Amino acid sequence: MTIKFGLIGGGVMGEALLSCLIARGIYQGAEVIVSEPQAARRSFLQQQYGVAVTSDNCLVFAEVQEAVILAVKPQVFSAIAQELADILPIEHSPLIISILAGVLLKQLEAAFPQMPVIRAMPNTPATVGAGMTAICLGAYTHPSHQQKAQQIFSAVGEVVEVAETLMDAVTSLSGSGPAYVALMIEALSDGGVAAGLPREVAKKLALHTVLGTAKLIEETKLHPAELKDRVTSPGGTTIAGVSELEKAGFRSALIQAVKAAAHRSQEFGKG
């Protein structure tokens, strides 16, 4: 069977993509090859998903026909690029998709000359199929490459296309955002405990309040401010709580957090 899809790096995010792609029938296990340096991890991925495995990154590029995802730590990108330099360019030129934070399209296109390259930024909810991925297209991509990237990342959630100049902002919002939401859930839970609720009850209430609110806004298309207004009755409990959040600078703190993370992402991109 033809090897259509390759994965360089079999870590958490790589496996999340792999598992969803196979579960949704986008690729069969026999159509996939994964390069992973750890023998135990290779064995696990092979047994769990029925994929071919190797420790040789060059073999992935030699075999794959459609798309290869780079899912390694950004720090090892230069070493991998040097390793592949001896075999590139290759005749069939699969689509190269990088999920390496801070590695720019110009760096990717220098490593993969005249090959179609797409840079992507998924976030950690992708590991449960509820991710948000932003993609930006390289100079040698065609509509078919964009469609392939959309198909791959739609397997783990929603996809948007942005200009590369906005990828630092994407990183700071959807990439780092799960940490901000986790902090909010923790704080809501602590607030419930402070008000007298048992810890497990407070945690469950906090978690499902966030889940339900996000789903409500998504499905009704309500502006968040409109939903807030609907919940806050005159002189009621909610407006009392919102007033305290305003005093504490809650919204401003989140805005500044996103801006600070974007600035840090820009620093990474400068090397």
Number of C-alpha atoms within 10 A of each C-alpha: 7 11 21 18 27 29 26 25 23 24 14 13 19 19 18 19 25 27 22 22 21 19 14 11 11 15 18 18 21 16 19 26 25 28 22 22 16 12 11 9 15 21 15 13 20 16 11 11 17 16 21 20 24 19 16 15 20 18 17 23 25 16 17 22 18 17 24 24 25 23 23 21 12 15 12 10 18 13 10 16 17 10 14 18 14 9 11 18 15 12 8 13 21 22 25 24 24 23 23 21 22 21 18 18 18 12 13 23 18 12 19 19 15 15 23 22 30 24 25 26 23 26 24 20 18 22 20 13 18 15 20 21 26 25 25 21 22 23 13 14 16 13 9 10 22 20 10 14 23 18 14 20 25 21 24 26 19 16 21 14 14 14 10 18 11 12 25 24 20 25 24 20 21 21 24 18 19 14 13 15 14 13 12 15 21 16 14 19 23 18 16 19 16 12 10 10 15 13 15 12 13 21 21 12 17 20 18 12 14 16 11 11 13 12 12 14 14 12 9 9 10 12 10 14 8 10 15 14 11 9 12 15 12 9 8 10 11 15 16 13 12 14 11 12 12 11 10 11 12 12 12 10 11 15 12 11 17 22 16 14 20 21 15 14 19 18 12 14 13 9 7
